Amino acid sequence: MNELHARAARFAVAAVEHARSLHRSPLAPDVARLHRLFTSDRAERRPDYQRDPALRRAYLGFFLPFNAVKIALLLDRARREGLLPAPPEPAVLDIGAGPLTGVFAAWIAYGRLGPCVAVDAAAAAMSAAEPLLSVIAHGGVAQRAVNVALRPASSYLEGTRPHLVIVANVLNELRDPRRGADTRGQLSADLVAALAPGGRVLMVEPATRVHGRALMVLRDRLVAERQVSVLAPCRGATTCPLLRGRGDWCHGEHPWDPPGALAELARAAGIEKAALKESHLLLAPRSEAPSAVGLRLVGGPMRDNSGTERRYACGVDGLATLVGTPGLPRDVVDAARGALLAPVPAGLGIELRPSRAPGARAAARGAGRSRPRARAGAGPRRR
Ligand SMILES: C[S@@+](CC[C@H](N)C(=O)[O-])C[C@H]1O[C@@H](n2cnc3c(N)ncnc32)[C@H](O)[C@@H]1O
């Protein structure tokens, strides 16, 4: 177990124990109820659900650890791809922090923190997590009760400049995922403008079709308006190719084995968590150009009757299909959705969708000895 995973497990166990200590009643039924309010019964969720003590406790004991670890693994992936600087004392701004999830995620990812600011419309959601700050031995989290849709970052940052802003599972609460594009666009540009030099804004949303597509719409808008750079998951395509089919959306997965206490709670609540899934955007100021090298895996492995294996991937020229006859290399088959192939392993067939064929050479530049061939290919698998 590496240090990040050890911190993740320690934090997850502490979160479950803390939530259990708050009330004698079993935690699992409330977790199941809150899970339904985030999924099948979404329409019934009230905007102030964090003010309900039972739901707040369920969030603390279940959604906080899963979300914090998911964000930490995403930050770690970005760091390994060279997209996320690691300052000695990372100053974090957690927007729509809830129980300080972004702060805990940054601690799990970096193993250290500088001064942090947490912002949420519901003060109780933030203060409920204060006892857990002792787990990370960090006392410096300033909490601000603010509606971020109405107030600019300058009003709560008071002159400080964060290295990392985390906006996790918040955009969809600002407005209906299909509406509110102006609010989300303004918030994104405002937060990027508030960054310290080399800073990043990480936006994370649930990996569902409606939330993923809303994030992709925001991504295309930010790219078109040339306000900020989108460093991940994209490789610099001008428009998101997955928005063309109505059933497609971009999301990634992060395998993680939760510690026993959290795994047991998930089982008792009837929630299956095979992998941590997310849709995200990593933003930087416009001056930092996104890399156009390599291909990001956006689909799972597919195998046809002849044994040929395929995976969908996304690059600067849009959607491509990696083709292995008879099979793809094991590491390409086994790589998690959202992993980056840069460079793409030599010898893979790369089929570009016909509309993107004129750019085939550019994708091949990041792809070693690939063989670009335009074809009338299938789109990404419907998920
Ligand atoms: C689903 S929770 C996410 C909490 C945490 N970021 C996480 O990922 O676990 C959404 C949070 O956003 C907050 N929120 C929603 N709309 C907001 C707004 N306009 N301004 C500030 N916070 C908001 C809610 O109070 C809630 O705590």
The ligand as an SDF file (V2000), in Angstrom:
LIG
                    3D

 27 29  0  0  0  0  0  0  0  0999 V2000
  -23.2610   17.2920   -2.9390 C   0  0  0  0  0  0  0  0  0  0  0  0
  -22.5840   18.4490   -1.8070 S   0  0  0  0  0  0  0  0  0  0  0  0
  -20.8680   18.3110   -2.2340 C   0  0  0  0  0  0  0  0  0  0  0  0
  -19.9940   18.4820   -1.0460 C   0  0  0  0  0  0  0  0  0  0  0  0
  -18.5330   18.2000   -1.3330 C   0  0  0  0  0  0  0  0  0  0  0  0
  -17.9890   19.1550   -2.2770 N   0  0  0  0  0  0  0  0  0  0  0  0
  -18.3430   16.7880   -1.8510 C   0  0  0  0  0  0  0  0  0  0  0  0
  -18.0020   16.6000   -3.0160 O   0  0  0  0  0  0  0  0  0  0  0  0
  -18.5280   15.8440   -1.0860 O   0  0  0  0  0  0  0  0  0  0  0  0
  -22.9470   20.0170   -2.5330 C   0  0  0  0  0  0  0  0  0  0  0  0
  -22.6190   21.1600   -1.6040 C   0  0  0  0  0  0  0  0  0  0  0  0
  -22.7100   22.3590   -2.3630 O   0  0  0  0  0  0  0  0  0  0  0  0
  -23.3020   23.3400   -1.5390 C   0  0  0  0  0  0  0  0  0  0  0  0
  -23.9060   24.3580   -2.4160 N   0  0  0  0  0  0  0  0  0  0  0  0
  -24.9440   24.1910   -3.2750 C   0  0  0  0  0  0  0  0  0  0  0  0
  -25.1990   25.3570   -3.9070 N   0  0  0  0  0  0  0  0  0  0  0  0
  -24.3190   26.2680   -3.4150 C   0  0  0  0  0  0  0  0  0  0  0  0
  -24.1110   27.6510   -3.6700 C   0  0  0  0  0  0  0  0  0  0  0  0
  -24.8530   28.3210   -4.5530 N   0  0  0  0  0  0  0  0  0  0  0  0
  -23.1270   28.2910   -2.9890 N   0  0  0  0  0  0  0  0  0  0  0  0
  -22.3650   27.6110   -2.0970 C   0  0  0  0  0  0  0  0  0  0  0  0
  -22.5320   26.3010   -1.8130 N   0  0  0  0  0  0  0  0  0  0  0  0
  -23.4930   25.6310   -2.4680 C   0  0  0  0  0  0  0  0  0  0  0  0
  -24.3250   22.5690   -0.7180 C   0  0  0  0  0  0  0  0  0  0  0  0
  -24.6730   23.2520    0.4830 O   0  0  0  0  0  0  0  0  0  0  0  0
  -23.5730   21.2750   -0.4510 C   0  0  0  0  0  0  0  0  0  0  0  0
  -22.8670   21.3170    0.7700 O   0  0  0  0  0  0  0  0  0  0  0  0
  1  2  1  0
  2  3  1  0
  2 10  1  0
  3  4  1  0
  4  5  1  0
  5  6  1  0
  5  7  1  0
  7  8  2  0
  7  9  1  0
 10 11  1  0
 11 12  1  0
 11 26  1  0
 12 13  1  0
 13 14  1  0
 13 24  1  0
 14 15  1  0
 14 23  1  0
 15 16  2  0
 16 17  1  0
 17 18  1  0
 17 23  2  0
 18 19  1  0
 18 20  2  0
 20 21  1  0
 21 22  2  0
 22 23  1  0
 24 25  1  0
 24 26  1  0
 26 27  1  0
M  CHG  2   2   1   9  -1
M  END
$$$$
